[in-house]
Amino acid sequence: MLPDQPWYVVVPAPEAMPSGGNRYNAALLQALTQAGVAVVRAKPDEVPAVARVCWVDTLYLDVWTHRPGTLNLLIVHHLESLDPPAGHSPADWFERHERSRLEAYDGFLVSSPFTAQYLRQGGLTQPILTVLPALCVARGHSQPPAGPPIVLMVANLIARKGILPLLEALAGAATLPPFQLEIAGTGDIEPDYAAAVRRLIETTPALRTRVRLLGALSREDVRAAYGRASLFVSTARMETFGMALQEAVAFGLPVLAVAGGHAGTHVQPGENGFLFPDAGALARGLLSLLTDPEQLRTLRRRAEACDPYRDYGWPEAVAGLLTQMQAAFGPEQIPRL
């Protein structure tokens, strides 16, 4: 093997599916290149047999075959066991469907301490490199227009994002205050679920006048959505990091979130938002906040002062990755341009 071989990175094309994991991958690869590290994005069948290092996204967990002589590293954005099918516990799904595949890898890259702890609790002993994402949109400031509050949700229309339970809870409320709920995310991943979301909105008069599905947005349009929002909500059952939560906090938005996975670390309850056990409880908290303008104004003032990510960017993320990579596998595994 040649010492100057690039890292091969098996990840979806950035435009293939709008997701936090794909945005993380794209930003990290760009930052690695800018730092002088040789990286090549490839499909599974494009990785040469003599590759020294290959990073593989968990979307390819079922199709990637471990390569002897190659350092096989898994980028763990999501595992099905974190939100398993009905009738299965996380531990059961992990043992039946994931453990043997995960044990074949030489190490892992994760985006949060939560995921690292999950892998360790599962009994995996390989090195785990933890690299939190930096912002993928330019930092800004929320300035909502005059009129009813705008509630923003950035989430694809998929079941684990908890959109239907939120809408059902809102639809079941005796009365709804004036507000607009904007949901930014594609409906192409789970079309049946997306159709159910649209059907509920269209058949519920109170939702039809309040809920807008924005679809998948460009980075500029997402930034504009944060900028006009009054507050942010997330009803995801599980977040291994929560990049949209991070962005909302960086825009000074109050955040109401279901406390699943790493999501809770973005919220300081009572300071920049509140945490809830499920979407129904969040809906009740949201309606309470929307009917108390003074509390909302106070929460917005406090949220504007919270920005724990101000001094952390993708150069710092790459520096952390390279430091951990050298410690775990040696400096010879880092190819330079």
Secondary structure, DSSP 4 states (H G I P E B T S, - for coil): --TTPPEEEE---TTT---HHHHHHHHHHHHHHHTTB-EEE--GGGS-TT-SEEEEEGGGTTT----TTSEEEEEES--GGGSPPTT--HHHHIIIIIHHHHHTSSEEEESSHHHHHHHHHTT--S-EEE-----SS------PPSSS-EEEEE--S-GGGTHHHHHHHHHTSS---S-EEEEE--SSSSHHHHHHHHHHHHH-HHHHTTEEEEES--HHHHHHHHHH-SEEEE--S-BSS-HHHHHHHHTT--EEEE--BTGGGG--BTTTEEEESSHHHHHHHHHHHHT-HHHHHHHHHHHHT--TTTT--HHHHHHHHHHHHHHHH-GGG--B-
